[in-house]
Amino acid sequence: MPRLSTVVPWCVCALLNGLLVGPPASAQPPASPAQVGARARARASAPLRHGFAVDRLARLDSLLEAAVAQEEIGGAVVLVLRDDAVVYERAAGWSDREARRPMTTDAVFRIASQSKALTSAAVMMLIEDGRLTLNTPVSRYLPSFARTTVAMRTDTGVALVPAKRAITIRDLLTHTAGISYGTEPSVRAAYEAAGLGPAAGLGWYTADKTEPLCTTMDRVGTLPFVAQPGEQWVYGYNTDLLGCIVERVSGLSLDAFLRTRLTQPLGMRDTHFFLPVSQRERLVTVYSRDTGRVKRAPDGARGQGHYVDGPRTNMSGGAGLVSTARDYARFLQMIAHHGQWDGRQYLAPHTVALMTTNQVGTLHGTTLGFGLGFETTEQYGANGWASRGTFGWAGAYGSNYKVDPAEGLIIVVMINQLPSGTDIVGRLQTLVYSALRDARAVR
């Protein structure tokens, strides 16, 4: 039988050391002051890896192994970087449990809404090129947005009213355009009739469509939105619309633009909208957990998707990419280094600062904000153990990432589970922070 997981060697040593258990505490005599001091000195001199206690990092191994054994998850890959050095990398469980194919660190995952960060970066590149501004009206590139409507609840039902102003690029980047995924009762029927909302998986799925992205997005402009521009934070087709705008401004498909300007120069060889057929076995199986134990998710838009055998036509900038932990971390390293990586400047430092600084006031919450493509942590304690200034996001299949500039940390957790049905990402991130011995910023 193949191994369930792979462990980096220094974690193996830590685990083996942890198995050397002494007699019960009740059977041991009280420690002398000299013994207490010696133990404190031993703890202080315990092996560290880039500021992390190696023995505490081993707790992540235990958590992952237990989650797989108890069928909380099918499998996962966890990657932790500090100051660009690999602190922890682990593949646990199965890439395909039924085929007995173990997870590997180079496994390819559907990253869903983690796609938004790359598409947002593409838009900011066009702004830096002088071809767009944050205040450019969306209608310049999507004519259906010239006159948009909002579904407002009234005493007698729902009324469609005109939008108070034009929707801009800034609105889309910050998710303040009032555009949802069309699953709310007030707009559900209209979106479903247009092949969106409930007719598109869970609302965000377009990989099975045979029409180009911009054809789909032009149709969005004819549908009612759920809030007035600038008045609420609403999660929806905003970044898919930005993907279409990238195509119309650049003259390239979104796929070609990302490949030319971002993924290829960054060395992200495993990041695609549709995986090459020859690599199909690298794509992790989607599992679901809605009954206590994981089971294989169904085929189709609410399960395995069409990322290998689909039409390969509709490139969803908001939810369509597949990637690996290492690939995605490489993109995050570029962002963490103020737009520069490996001698090449992809974005200006001021641009990255705008992207990773709260731009929406309290519309996304009083302790969490949203920049131009990233969620931001505005208060210590608002987002687990993350420092103030941390930015990140997640994907519908369970993947998640955090970049903590104060600690020099990048944490990438890759899971493909829909619905996820687990809080393991938060627990893993907590264990990462609890292993950090030389914290630079406790607030």
N, C-alpha and C positions, 0 to 999 in steps of 0.2 A: 504493500500500500504506500502511496506517496506521502511525503511528510506534509503535515497540515500547515506548516509555517516555516519561515526562515528567520533567523535571529542574527544580528550582527555579533561578532565574537565577543566583544567586551561586555555585551549584555548577558551572554551565556555564562561568563565567569561570575558576573554579579548574581545570577540566579543560583548557580551552584554554591556560591558562598552562603547564600541565604538558606540553603537546605541543611546547613550544619547547626542544628537546633540543640541547645543545651538542656539541662534538667529544668523542671518547673521552678518558677521564681520562689515558690513557697519552700522549696527544698534547699535554697541557697542561703548562706549566712549574709547578714547585712554587709554592704560594701564599706570598706574603710575610706577615710578621706583621701588616702593616697590612691586607692583603686578608683574612686570617683574622678579624681584628677586625671588619672591615666586614661580612663575611658573617654573623658572629654577631649583629651589631646588626640586620642585615636580617631574620634569622630571628626575633629578639625583637620586631621591629616588623611581622611578617607579619600579614596580615588575620586578625582573630579574630571569631567570632560567639558571643556569650554564653560566652566562655571557651574555645571550640573553635577550633582551627586550621582555617581554611577549606580549605587545600590538603590537609590530612589527611582531612577529611570527604569529599573527592572520591574517596578510596579506596573508600568504600562504593558509589559509582556504578560504579566499575570492577568490583567484586566482583559486584554485581547483574547488570550487563551480561554478564559472563562466565558466570555461572550460568545465565542464560537461553540464551545462545548455545550453551553446551555441554549443554543440556537436562538440567541438574541440577534446575531448577525450571521450572514453567510461567510463573509470575509471582509478584510479591510487592508489598506496600506496607510501607514502613518509615517510622516517625514517631518523632522524638526531640524531647523537650521538656526545657528546663532553666529552672527557676524560672518555669514556665508559658509561656515563650516558645518558639516553634518554632525549633529549631536545624537540623533536617533533615527533609525530607518528600519521599518519592520513590515513584513507582509504576513498576515495571519489568516488562517481559514482557507476557504475555497474560492477560486475564480469560477469554477463550475462544479458544484457539489455532486450533481448527478453523473457527470462524466469523470469524477474523481480527479479533477484538474486543480492542483493547489494554487493558491494565490502567489504571485511573484511581485517584486517591487516595481517591475516595468509593465504591470498590467494596465490596460486601457479602460478608463471609466467614462461613463456619460456624466458630464459635469453640469448640464442644465444651466441654471442661472449664474454659475461662475463664468459663463460665456460673456456676461454683461460687462465685466471689467475690460476684456479685450476689445469689445466693440466700442466701449466708451473711450478707450485709449486711441482707437482709430479715429474717432470723431475729433478728439483733441489734437491729433496730428494734422487733420485738415484745417482746424482753426489756426494752428501754428503756421500752416502753409499759406494762410491768408485767404482761404477759399470759403470759410464760414466764420460766423461769430456766434457767441452765446445767445445773442438777441435775434438771430436770423429766424424769420417765421418759417414754420414747417411747411406751410402752404407753397412756399417758393419751389419746393421739390416734390410735394405731394398735393396736387391741386384740390383733391377732395377735402383738404383741411381749410379751405378758404372760408367756409361757413360750417362750424361744428355746433353740435347740440349737446345738452346735458339733461339727463333724466332726473327730474326733481320730484320727490314724493309730496303729494298734496293730501288734503282731507278726503278726496274722492278717488285717489289712486296715484298715477304717475303722469306727469306732464313734461313734455319736451320743451326746453327753453333754449334760446341762443346762448352760446358762450359769450362771456363779457368781454373777452379780448382774444387776440390770436395766440395760438400755442407756439412756443419758441423752442429752440434747441436746448436752452437751459432747462426748460420745463421737463423735457424728455430725460435729460441727464440726471435730474434730481427726483424724478418720479412725482412731479407736482403738476402734471398736465391734466389730471383727473381721469386718466385712461386706465381702465382695469383690464382683467383678462376675460371680462364678459360673463362671469358666472353668478353675478348678483341677481336676485329675483327681478329687479326693476329693468334689467337689460338682457336677461338670459335668452329670451325667445328671439330677439333681434339678432344676437350674435350667433345663436345656433343655426338660424336660417341662412346666415352668411358663411357657414362652415367654420365658425370660430367659437370661442367660449366652450360650452359643453360638447360641441362637435369636434373639438381639437384636443383630444385627450383630457387633461385636467385644465385646459384653457390655453396653455402655452406651447402646445406641441404642433409643429408644422412639418416635421421630417417626412411625413407620408404624402405631402401635397405634390402634385405634378405641375403646379404653376410656380413661376418665379416669386421670390420674396416680395418684390415691389407690387406685384399684382395683388397679393394678399393684403399688403399694408395700405394700398390705395383704398381698398374696401373698408378698412378700419375707420377711415375718415368719414364715411357715410353713416356710421353707427353712433348711437348716443353714448356719451361718457357719463361718469357717475359723480363728478365734482367739477366745479368751475376751475379754470387754470389758476394755479398759484395759491389755492385756498386749502388744499388737503394733500397729504402724502398718500398716493394711491399706486399700488403695485400692479403693473400690467404690461401691455405691448410696447411700452416706451422705447426699450432698447432694440426691439425688432424694427421699429420705425427708424431708429437711428441707423440700423444696418442698411436699410433701403436708401437713406440719405447718403451714406458712404458710397453706395453704388452709383447713385445719380450724380454726385459731385465729382467723384474720381474717374468715372467711366469704366471702372473695373467691377467684377463681381465681388461681393464681400469676402468670399473665400480667397480670391486672388489678392485683394488688398491686404488682408491680414497676413497672408503667406509672404507677400513681398516686403511689407513694412515692419512686420513684427515677428511672426513665428519662425520663418526661415533664418533671418539674421540672428535671432536669439538662440538658434539651435534647438527649437521646439519641434523635433522631427515627428513626434507622435501626437500632435494636436491637429485635428481635422474636424470638418463637419460630418463627413462620412468616411469611415475607416476603409482603407484598401482591402479588397476582398481577400487578398493573400494573407492578411493579418487577422482574420476574423476570430481565430482562437485566442487572441490576446484581449478581446473585449470581454469584460467581466459580465457574468450572468446577473440579471436583475432578480432580486428576491423581494418578498413582501412580508411584513409582520403585522398582521392585524388580528391574530388569534392567539398570541402568546409565543408562537414559534415561527421561525422563518420557513417559507415555502417558495418555490419557484413562481415568479410572477408570470402572468399570461403573456402571449405574444401580442403585438399591436401597440397602439399609442399609449396605453396605460400600463405597459409592462416592458417587454424587451425592446420595443421600438423598431425603427427602420434605419439604423445607423450603418448597416452593412449592405443590405439588400433593397434599400428604399430607392425612390426615383432619383435621388441625388440632384434635386432641382431647387428646393426651397431651403436657403441657408439662414437659419434662425440666429440672428445676432443676440437674441435675448436668452436662448436656451438650447442651442443646437450643437455645441462642440463636444468632442470627446478628447480626453487627454490623460496624461500620467501624472503622478505626484511630482516627479522630478521636473517634467516639462512645466507644469503650472508654477512650481516654486521658482523656476528660472524667470518667468514673467514677473513674479512678485519681487524677486531680487532686483530687477531693473527698476520697478516702481520704488522700492525701498531705498535705492541709490539715486533718488531724485531724477529718474529718467535715463540714467547712464548705466551701461553694462558692457564689460569687456572692450572698453575703448571706444564705444559707439554711443552717441547721444540720441535716444529715441524721442524723448520729450524733455522740454525745458524744466528746470527745477521749480519755477513759478507755476507751471502748468500742473505738475504733480502735486504741489502744495494745494492748489485749488481743488483738485480731485479728491484729496484726502482730508480736507477741512470741511466741517459742517457748513452747508449752504442753505439749509432749510429752516433755520431757527428751531422752533419747538414742534414743527409739523410732524416729525418722525418720533417725537417723544422729548421729555425734558432731560434725559440722561444719555440718550442715543441720538445721533444726528445722521445726516446723509450728505455726502459730498457730490462730486460729479462722477458717479459710478460706484462708490464705495460707502458702506455704512461706517460711521465713526463713533468711537466711544468718548463721550463727553465728561464722564465722571467715573472715578475709580469705584469699582463695585457694581457698575451698571451692566457689565458684560463678563460675568465670571471673575477671574483673577486678572483680566487684561488691564494694562496700564491705560491711563488717560492718553488719548491720541492714537490708540490702536484702531486699525481699519480692517475690514474684511467683508465677507458675505458667505453664502451657502448655495447649494444646489438642491433641486427637488428630490434627487435620488439619494440624498443623505450626505453628500460631500460638503466640506467646510474648510475655510481657511481664515487665518488671522495673521496680520503683520503688526508686531508691537515694536515700533521704532525705539522706544525708551529702553527696551531690553535687548535690542538687536535680534529679535525673534521672528521667525516665520514658522507657522504650524500649519501643515496641510494634512487633512484627514480625508481619505478617499473611500467611500462606501457606495454601493449601488443597491438601494433598497427603497421600494415604493409601494405602499407607504413605509416610512422608516420604522416607526413604532418603537424607537429606542432613544435614550438620552446619552448614549455612549460617547458622542462627540464632546459634550460638555464635561463628562467625567475624564476623558482622555486629556483635554486641555487643562483641567485642574491638576492632574497628576504631573503634567509638564511643568507648570508653575511651581508646584510643591517640591519639585526636584531641583529647582534653581537655587543655588547657594549664595551666589554673589549678585543678588538683585541690585540693579542700578537705580530703580525708581519704584518705590513701594506705593506710590500714589500716581 
